[in-house]
Amino acid sequence: MRVAFASDDENETTRAVVEALAGDGHEVVRPESAQGWPDLGRFVGRAVVDGRADFGVVMCWTGTGTAIAANKVPGVRAALAWDPWIARGARLWNDANVLAMSLKRLAPDVAVEVLRAFLDTPEPDPDEAENIAAIEPQAGETAATTAGER
Ligand SMILES: O=C[C@H](O)[C@H](O)[C@H](O)COP(=O)(O)O
């Protein structure tokens, strides 16, 4: 598969993830230059939505900033995962298309397990199709209309 990858820092964990992606035969799509975490999250999100990548992986200290930035790209469903069960569930029940991980909190072997659990879960649960479709902004919905409904 083609997997877009970006991280705002590098350590043993990010290196293990990149090595696992390449070692497992994935084509890795990476940004050409170093950027801050908001732009990196957006880069990966756009790569997935544009079809340059099948899935995305974002990493930053917490994993949260890149996840939030990726999720601002319409069509992106980025999920922060810290163990394989969460990663598998994000694919099965949320059809997550971007995996976010903390480069500070996950040991290299755990990050690789999480990555593989995510990428090795090919199809979401059909029973969740309605919920997954409902994640996207609904026709005519804006921040103002959504707030008004509460
Ligand atoms: O959510 C943000 C990330 O965890 C960043 O990796 C962290 O805040 C460090 O970012 P910076 O190097 O820009 O201070």
The ligand as an SDF file (V2000), in Angstrom:
LIG
                    3D

 14 13  0  0  0  0  0  0  0  0999 V2000
    0.6950   18.2330   19.5000 O   0  0  0  0  0  0  0  0  0  0  0  0
    1.8230   18.6660   19.3330 C   0  0  0  0  0  0  0  0  0  0  0  0
    2.9720   17.7850   19.3630 C   0  0  0  0  0  0  0  0  0  0  0  0
    2.9660   16.8980   20.4420 O   0  0  0  0  0  0  0  0  0  0  0  0
    4.3470   18.4230   19.1810 C   0  0  0  0  0  0  0  0  0  0  0  0
    5.1890   17.3860   18.8260 O   0  0  0  0  0  0  0  0  0  0  0  0
    4.9210   19.1080   20.4160 C   0  0  0  0  0  0  0  0  0  0  0  0
    4.0280   20.0930   20.8680 O   0  0  0  0  0  0  0  0  0  0  0  0
    6.2890   19.7420   20.1020 C   0  0  0  0  0  0  0  0  0  0  0  0
    6.1200   20.6660   19.0840 O   0  0  0  0  0  0  0  0  0  0  0  0
    7.1790   21.8380   18.8270 P   0  0  0  0  0  0  0  0  0  0  0  0
    8.4830   21.1560   18.5250 O   0  0  0  0  0  0  0  0  0  0  0  0
    6.6060   22.5800   17.6750 O   0  0  0  0  0  0  0  0  0  0  0  0
    7.2250   22.6280   20.0750 O   0  0  0  0  0  0  0  0  0  0  0  0
  1  2  2  0
  2  3  1  0
  3  4  1  0
  3  5  1  0
  5  6  1  0
  5  7  1  0
  7  8  1  0
  7  9  1  0
  9 10  1  0
 10 11  1  0
 11 12  2  0
 11 13  1  0
 11 14  1  0
M  END
$$$$
